[in-house]
Structure formats: structure tokens, C-alpha cells
């Protein structure tokens, strides 16, 4: 089985350590994973914007890609 590709899109911001923490956890589970940062600058709690971003990019990835999208609703 090939190493999984995981796309990551969040509202964590690019200056916090949260995105790095998520990457560390994912790589701890499967060190062979390839993690692709889509964006970490989705406006905080803006679920429609997060949906737009993910909807704009997912089709350019292989069907086996895991898309992890985190936007805190409140």
C-alpha cells in the first residue's frame, strides 16, 4: 500500500503551533504519510469559507487522498 497523502486545511493561523501539533500526531501514526498544507489561514470560525477552500482544491488530488479540514465553529 502506498503512503497516504493527507491534505490539511485549518483556521489555526500560520503563527500558532497547532498545525504543527496536528502534523506531528499524523506522522506519529504513519511516518510515511505525505502532508500537504492547503491553508491554515481560513478566517476563524468561517465554515463557509473553509468549505469554499476545500471545494476549490480537492479535485486536484488523487481519490485516495485524506482531506483533514478543521474550522472551529465557536
Phi, psi and omega per residue, in radians:
X1 nan 2.262 3.130
X2 -1.216 2.768 3.113
X3 -1.125 2.413 -3.102
X4 -1.286 2.602 2.957
X5 -1.722 2.287 3.132
X6 -2.166 2.095 3.044
X7 -1.617 2.555 -3.054
X8 -2.271 2.147 3.121
X9 -2.355 2.188 -3.067
X10 -2.491 3.013 2.977
X11 -1.892 0.445 -3.087
X12 -1.262 -0.402 -3.043
X13 1.521 2.727 -3.059
X14 -1.558 -0.049 -3.129
X15 -1.848 -0.169 3.114
X16 -1.494 2.928 3.100
X17 -1.609 0.037 -3.045
X18 -1.116 -0.746 3.138
X19 -1.095 -0.697 3.091
X20 -1.103 -0.646 3.096
X21 -1.104 -0.785 3.121
X22 -1.066 -0.756 3.124
X23 -1.084 -0.713 3.116
X24 -1.077 -0.727 3.113
X25 -1.122 -0.808 -3.135
X26 -1.065 -0.776 3.139
X27 -1.233 -0.459 3.036
X28 -1.167 -0.584 3.108
X29 -1.314 -0.771 3.133
X30 -2.524 1.668 -3.097
X31 -1.084 -0.308 -3.132
X32 -1.484 -0.063 -3.133
X33 -1.105 2.604 2.979
X34 -1.876 2.118 -3.118
X35 -1.853 2.225 -3.138
X36 -1.991 2.088 3.091
X37 -1.394 2.061 3.054
X38 -1.481 -0.966 3.091
X39 -2.928 2.549 2.982
X40 -2.117 0.238 -3.087
X41 -2.038 0.486 2.961
X42 -1.086 2.359 3.124
X43 -0.954 2.430 -3.077
X44 -0.937 2.252 3.077
X45 1.126 0.269 -3.116
X46 -1.651 1.378 -3.100
X47 -1.047 -0.758 3.101
X48 -1.013 -0.690 3.118
X49 -1.158 -0.741 3.091
X50 -1.047 -0.697 3.099
X51 -1.106 -0.736 3.117
X52 -1.065 -0.813 -3.121
X53 -1.057 -0.877 -3.133
X54 -1.102 -0.717 3.121
X55 -1.125 -0.437 -3.139
X56 -1.390 -0.365 -2.999
X57 -2.048 -0.428 -2.959
X58 -1.019 -0.588 -3.062
X59 -1.188 -0.245 3.137
X60 -1.550 0.024 3.128
X61 -1.885 2.706 3.056
X62 -1.014 2.622 -3.132
X63 -1.058 -0.362 -3.125
X64 -1.499 -0.029 -3.121
X65 -1.142 2.443 3.037
X66 -1.677 2.163 3.140
X67 -1.847 2.012 3.109
X68 -1.826 1.981 -3.116
X69 -2.078 2.145 -3.129
X70 -2.192 1.999 3.004
X71 -2.337 1.976 -3.106
X72 -1.196 2.121 -3.073
X73 -1.283 -0.303 3.105
X74 -2.780 nan nan
